[in-house]
Amino acid sequence: MDTLFELDEPAAFDRDRLRDRLRSLAGRGVRIGGSSWKYEGWLGQIYSRARYQTRGRFSKKLFEDTCIAEYATIFPTVCGDFAFYQFPTGAMWAKLFAQTPPGFLWGFKVPEQITVPCWPVHPRYGALAGLDNPTFLDRELFEMSFLRPLEPWRDRVGVLIFEFGTFRQRTFEDAAAFLRALAPFLGALPKTWRYAVEIRNSEFLRSEYFDCLRSLNVTHVYNAWTRMPEITDQIAIPESRTSDLIVARALLRHGRPYEDAVRLFSPYDRIQEVNETVRQGLRELVDIALVDGQPAFLFVNNRLEGNSPGTIVAITD
């Protein structure tokens, strides 16, 4: 049963033990990491506060600019969620990759300019809110503005994730309508990258969706999200393994809005809610990958239980 509890102080964190455990799994093709990495709540766990001191005081800027280097001494992968909100420049990519070793493999979310058909009604989108996005599934824009600047570091990228938010019926009435738009786009992309698709419409988890991804060697992302079936239920769908790569993103408890998780769990310095159902799904994927000899990327978000390093410790015990 999932439980909610409070801790007065974060438990002692053995990051060396976690590092060794993750290296062992990575050596067998299973890479587990966070969904992003710039969290001050991880100071004293993953990060050493003294490393980010300037003139005797903690520097937030120094921390955010450089903490990926320390992160990469513990974890073998991370999901770069930041790419969802922009097309990073070549200079941005160069700065990022310079701080991680060659064996560290990244997952990146593809920019929302490619995956959002209609801009959400949210203050962040300003005058665009509610308008159709003319660059939805624009292959040329994706290749020129995302893949081309990223090309020098292609061997350091494990997977590119197309995250599609929940579609309303007026956008795509069913899975077949979505696939009529998606399949030609995916089919025309360069085959030198590994692609994965994450959907948030549970009714799209049908044979034609999985068959489409399988025909293109694109991976279905097993995702824990407020309106999606549990990861264990997705695994149980016989067609759900659509390529020789396993990808999962453990993001939210089923039924919980994102904003509620932020409010409950910030600053993400400790586990506040054990979600054994999602943990079991992640363990199952690790077992599948190890038994079948398939590579895997599992990304865990702070908003799942309150502290993704703690969750990763638990699922790898």
C-alpha positions as CSV (number, residue, x, y, z in Angstrom):
1,M,0.0,0.0,0.0
2,D,1.2,3.5,-0.8
3,T,1.9,5.5,2.4
4,L,2.4,9.2,3.2
5,F,4.8,10.2,5.9
6,E,6.9,13.0,7.1
7,L,10.6,12.9,8.2
8,D,12.1,15.6,10.4
9,E,15.5,15.2,8.8
10,P,16.7,13.5,5.6
11,A,18.0,10.0,6.3
12,A,21.7,9.4,5.9
13,F,22.4,9.0,2.2
14,D,25.1,6.6,1.0
15,R,25.8,8.0,-2.5
16,D,28.9,5.8,-3.0
17,R,26.8,2.7,-2.6
18,L,24.2,4.1,-5.0
19,R,27.0,5.0,-7.5
20,D,28.4,1.5,-7.4
21,R,25.0,-0.1,-7.8
22,L,24.1,2.1,-10.8
23,R,27.4,1.5,-12.4
24,S,26.9,-2.2,-12.1
25,L,23.5,-2.0,-13.8
26,A,24.8,0.4,-16.5
27,G,27.5,-2.2,-17.3
28,R,24.6,-4.5,-18.1
29,G,22.8,-1.9,-20.2
30,V,20.3,-0.7,-17.7
31,R,20.7,3.1,-17.0
32,I,18.7,4.7,-14.2
33,G,18.7,8.5,-13.5
34,G,16.7,11.5,-12.6
35,S,14.3,13.6,-14.6
36,S,16.4,16.8,-14.6
37,W,19.1,17.4,-11.9
38,K,19.2,21.0,-10.6
39,Y,17.7,20.5,-7.2
40,E,19.1,22.1,-4.1
41,G,17.2,19.6,-2.0
42,W,19.8,17.0,-3.1
43,L,22.6,18.9,-1.3
44,G,24.1,16.5,1.2
45,Q,22.8,13.6,-0.8
46,I,24.1,13.8,-4.4
47,Y,25.7,17.2,-4.1
48,S,28.5,18.5,-1.8
49,R,27.6,22.0,-0.6
50,A,31.3,23.0,-0.3
51,R,31.7,22.6,-4.0
52,Y,29.3,25.5,-4.8
53,Q,30.7,28.1,-2.3
54,T,31.7,31.5,-3.6
55,R,33.3,33.8,-1.0
56,G,32.0,31.6,1.8
57,R,28.4,31.5,0.6
58,F,26.4,29.1,-1.4
59,S,26.1,30.3,-5.0
60,K,22.9,29.2,-6.7
61,K,24.2,30.3,-10.1
62,L,27.4,28.2,-9.7
63,F,25.3,25.3,-8.5
64,E,22.9,25.4,-11.5
65,D,25.7,26.0,-14.0
66,T,28.0,23.2,-12.9
67,C,26.2,20.6,-10.7
68,I,25.7,18.2,-13.7
69,A,29.4,17.3,-13.4
70,E,28.9,16.1,-9.9
71,Y,25.6,14.4,-10.8
72,A,27.4,12.4,-13.5
73,T,29.8,11.0,-10.9
74,I,26.9,9.1,-9.4
75,F,24.4,8.5,-12.2
76,P,24.9,7.1,-15.7
77,T,22.1,9.0,-17.3
78,V,19.6,11.9,-17.0
79,C,16.5,13.1,-18.9
80,G,17.1,16.6,-20.2
81,D,13.6,18.0,-19.7
82,F,14.8,21.5,-20.3
83,A,15.0,20.8,-24.1
84,F,11.2,20.6,-24.1
85,Y,11.1,24.4,-23.7
86,Q,13.6,25.5,-26.3
87,F,15.8,24.6,-29.2
88,P,19.3,24.6,-27.5
89,T,22.0,26.2,-29.5
90,G,25.3,24.5,-30.4
91,A,27.0,26.5,-27.7
92,M,24.5,25.3,-25.1
93,W,25.0,21.7,-26.1
94,A,28.8,22.1,-26.0
95,K,28.8,23.5,-22.5
96,L,26.5,20.7,-21.3
97,F,28.4,17.8,-22.8
98,A,31.8,19.2,-21.7
99,Q,30.7,18.6,-18.1
100,T,29.8,14.9,-18.5
101,P,32.1,12.0,-19.4
102,P,31.8,10.1,-22.7
103,G,30.1,7.0,-21.0
104,F,27.3,9.2,-19.6
105,L,24.3,8.9,-21.9
106,W,21.6,11.6,-22.1
107,G,17.9,11.3,-22.8
108,F,16.3,14.5,-24.2
109,K,12.7,15.6,-24.5
110,V,12.0,17.0,-28.0
111,P,11.0,20.7,-28.0
112,E,7.3,21.4,-27.5
113,Q,7.2,23.3,-30.8
114,I,7.3,19.9,-32.4
115,T,4.9,18.0,-30.1
116,V,2.2,20.5,-29.1
117,P,-0.6,20.9,-31.7
118,C,-2.3,23.7,-29.9
119,W,-0.7,26.0,-27.3
120,P,-2.1,25.4,-23.8
121,V,-4.1,28.2,-22.2
122,H,-1.5,29.2,-19.7
123,P,0.2,32.5,-18.8
124,R,3.6,31.1,-19.9
125,Y,2.4,31.1,-23.6
126,G,1.2,34.7,-23.6
127,A,-0.6,35.7,-26.8
128,L,-0.1,32.2,-28.2
129,A,-2.3,30.6,-25.6
130,G,-5.1,28.6,-27.2
131,L,-3.8,29.0,-30.8
132,D,-2.9,26.2,-33.1
133,N,0.8,25.5,-33.4
134,P,1.9,25.7,-37.1
135,T,5.1,23.7,-36.4
136,F,3.5,20.7,-34.9
137,L,5.3,17.6,-36.3
138,D,7.4,19.8,-38.6
139,R,10.2,17.4,-39.6
140,E,12.3,20.1,-41.3
141,L,12.3,22.3,-38.2
142,F,13.1,19.4,-36.0
143,E,16.0,18.2,-38.1
144,M,17.5,21.7,-38.7
145,S,17.0,23.3,-35.3
146,F,17.4,20.3,-33.0
147,L,19.2,17.3,-34.6
148,R,21.7,19.3,-36.5
149,P,23.1,21.3,-33.5
150,L,23.1,18.1,-31.5
151,E,24.8,16.0,-34.2
152,P,28.4,16.4,-32.8
153,W,27.4,14.6,-29.7
154,R,25.1,11.9,-31.2
155,D,27.1,9.1,-29.6
156,R,26.4,10.7,-26.1
157,V,22.6,10.6,-26.6
158,G,20.7,7.5,-25.6
159,V,17.2,8.4,-26.6
160,L,15.1,11.3,-27.9
161,I,11.6,11.4,-26.4
162,F,8.6,12.9,-28.1
163,E,6.2,13.7,-25.2
164,F,2.6,14.3,-26.4
165,G,0.3,15.8,-23.8
166,T,-3.3,14.8,-23.5
167,F,-5.1,15.5,-26.8
168,R,-8.7,16.6,-26.8
169,Q,-11.1,14.9,-29.2
170,R,-11.3,17.9,-31.4
171,T,-7.6,17.6,-32.1
172,F,-7.4,13.8,-32.7
173,E,-10.7,11.9,-32.3
174,D,-8.9,8.6,-31.8
175,A,-5.6,6.8,-32.0
176,A,-6.0,6.2,-35.7
177,A,-6.2,9.9,-36.4
178,F,-3.1,10.6,-34.3
179,L,-1.2,7.9,-36.0
180,R,-2.1,9.3,-39.5
181,A,-0.2,12.4,-38.4
182,L,2.6,10.7,-36.4
183,A,3.6,7.8,-38.7
184,P,4.8,9.9,-41.7
185,F,6.7,12.2,-39.4
186,L,8.5,9.4,-37.6
187,G,9.1,7.4,-40.7
188,A,10.9,10.3,-42.4
189,L,13.4,10.9,-39.6
190,P,17.1,10.0,-39.7
191,K,17.6,6.4,-38.5
192,T,20.8,7.3,-36.7
193,W,19.0,8.3,-33.5
194,R,16.9,6.3,-31.1
195,Y,13.4,7.7,-30.7
196,A,10.7,7.1,-28.1
197,V,7.1,8.3,-27.9
198,E,5.3,9.2,-24.7
199,I,1.5,9.6,-24.8
200,R,-0.9,10.8,-22.2
201,N,-4.2,9.5,-23.8
202,S,-4.8,6.1,-22.2
203,E,-7.4,5.3,-24.9
204,F,-4.6,5.4,-27.5
205,L,-2.9,2.3,-25.9
206,R,-4.3,0.1,-28.7
207,S,-2.8,-2.4,-31.1
208,E,-2.6,0.0,-33.9
209,Y,-0.5,2.5,-31.8
210,F,2.0,-0.2,-30.7
211,D,2.1,-1.7,-34.2
212,C,2.9,1.7,-35.7
213,L,5.8,2.2,-33.3
214,R,7.1,-1.3,-33.8
215,S,7.1,-0.9,-37.6
216,L,9.3,2.1,-37.2
217,N,11.5,0.7,-34.4
218,V,10.3,3.5,-32.1
219,T,10.0,2.8,-28.4
220,H,6.8,3.2,-26.3
221,V,7.6,5.1,-23.1
222,Y,6.2,3.4,-20.0
223,N,5.1,6.4,-18.0
224,A,3.6,7.0,-14.6
225,W,1.3,10.0,-15.1
226,T,-1.9,11.3,-13.5
227,R,-4.2,10.1,-16.3
228,M,-2.3,7.0,-17.5
229,P,-2.6,3.4,-16.4
230,E,0.0,2.2,-14.0
231,I,3.3,1.1,-15.5
232,T,2.6,-2.5,-14.4
233,D,-0.6,-2.3,-16.4
234,Q,1.2,-0.9,-19.5
235,I,3.8,-3.7,-19.3
236,A,1.0,-6.3,-19.2
237,I,-0.2,-5.1,-22.6
238,P,1.4,-7.8,-24.9
239,E,2.2,-5.4,-27.7
240,S,3.7,-2.7,-25.5
241,R,7.4,-3.6,-26.2
242,T,7.8,-2.0,-29.6
243,S,11.6,-1.9,-30.0
244,D,14.8,-3.4,-28.6
245,L,15.0,-0.5,-26.2
246,I,13.1,0.0,-22.9
247,V,12.3,3.5,-21.8
248,A,10.3,4.6,-18.7
249,R,9.5,7.9,-17.0
250,A,8.1,7.7,-13.5
251,L,6.6,11.2,-13.1
252,L,3.5,11.4,-11.0
253,R,1.1,9.3,-8.8
254,H,-1.9,8.2,-10.7
255,G,-4.7,10.8,-10.3
256,R,-2.5,13.6,-8.9
257,P,-2.1,16.9,-10.8
258,Y,1.4,18.1,-11.4
259,E,0.9,21.3,-9.4
260,D,-0.3,19.3,-6.3
261,A,2.9,17.2,-6.4
262,V,5.1,20.4,-6.6
263,R,3.3,21.9,-3.6
264,L,3.5,18.7,-1.6
265,F,7.1,17.7,-2.2
266,S,9.2,20.8,-2.7
267,P,12.2,21.2,-2.1
268,Y,12.6,17.5,-2.9
269,D,15.0,16.7,-0.1
270,R,13.4,13.4,1.1
271,I,10.8,10.8,0.2
272,Q,7.5,11.9,1.5
273,E,5.2,9.3,-0.1
274,V,6.1,5.7,-0.9
275,N,4.5,4.6,-4.2
276,E,5.0,0.9,-4.2
277,T,2.9,0.4,-7.3
278,V,5.2,2.5,-9.5
279,R,8.3,1.1,-7.8
280,Q,7.2,-2.4,-8.7
281,G,6.7,-1.4,-12.3
282,L,10.2,0.0,-12.5
283,R,11.7,-3.1,-10.9
284,E,9.8,-5.2,-13.4
285,L,11.3,-3.3,-16.3
286,V,14.8,-3.7,-14.8
287,D,14.2,-7.4,-14.6
288,I,12.9,-7.6,-18.2
289,A,15.9,-5.7,-19.5
290,L,18.4,-7.8,-17.6
291,V,16.8,-11.2,-18.5
292,D,16.4,-10.3,-22.2
293,G,19.6,-8.4,-22.5
294,Q,17.9,-5.2,-23.7
295,P,19.2,-1.7,-23.1
296,A,17.0,0.4,-20.8
297,F,16.6,4.0,-19.7
298,L,14.6,4.6,-16.6
299,F,14.0,8.2,-15.5
300,V,12.6,9.0,-12.1
301,N,11.0,12.4,-11.2
302,N,11.0,14.1,-7.8
303,R,7.3,14.6,-8.1
304,L,6.6,10.9,-7.8
305,E,7.6,10.4,-4.1
306,G,9.4,13.6,-3.2
307,N,13.1,12.7,-3.8
308,S,14.1,10.7,-6.9
309,P,17.5,9.6,-5.6
310,G,15.7,8.0,-2.7
311,T,13.3,6.3,-5.0
312,I,16.1,5.0,-7.2
313,V,17.8,3.6,-4.1
314,A,14.6,1.8,-3.2
315,I,13.9,0.3,-6.7
316,T,17.5,-1.0,-7.0
317,D,17.7,-2.6,-3.5
